Amino acid sequence: QVRLVESGGGLVQPGGSLRLSCAASGIRFRIDSMGWYRQAPGKERELLAQITSGGTTNYADSVKGRFTISRDNAGNTVYLQMNSLKPEDTAVYYCRIVSAYTTYAYWGQGTQVTVSS
């Protein structure tokens, strides 16, 4: 059974940094891509950053230059380094993994990030 567990969320002051981690277990397929999304209250879930199996990354304009996505060598843990955080970054952050064979997407349970003074 595939399981994604996010960690690293919390309360941070504006201008601060956080590093989110998403550890995947039960993976028995090739991963097509890994990504981070967020959902703020009353808003739709939005894609923030994505990294493909080949290492190509792309970012939403709202986080470009502030957030960096990366993964470990085994390819089953994905990270999101978040710098220069703003109050509008407050949301629940989710990781997602897409199977290369079925294109099915697996989601984590989410981790809360709150940016406030």
Order of alpha helices (4+ residues) and beta strands (2+ residues): beta-beta-beta-beta-beta-beta-beta-beta-beta-beta-beta
